[in-house]
Amino acid sequence: MTGKEQKPVFELQLYLPPAIKRSGSRHIETLSLPAADERFEQVRKTLGADRLEQCRIINVIGAKRDLAYCLPLSYDLKGLNAFAKALARKDMQIYSAEGKKCGELPGLGKSGMD
């Protein structure tokens, strides 16, 4: 993270199945989003994965109540990170006075990632 430290918008628990992981590596690791590329690499190494795409998301925790329900789970980890960065830039004001949903925030587009 550049500049001042950002608070996590989401925390993901990633699981790497034993059939894939390297000997001596952990099965589960937590990744806070938004995250720097270096953190992604650190998590990949800790889990012993060749690629983070091999991991499964087994738990999602949002910084605010019910925020995790806004997470578009159809995206890869880099896409989820971009979504978390967009929410952080909006100061996590996902519940506007007009009652707009997460994917309808100005500048995010319908998918939440546009």
Secondary structure, 3 states (H helix, E strand, C coil): CCCCCCCCCEEEEEECCCCCCCCCCCCEEEEEECCCHHHHHHHHHHHCCCCHHHCEEEEEEECCCCHHHHCCCCCCHHHHHHHHHHHHHCCCCCCCCCCCCHHHCCCCCCCCCC
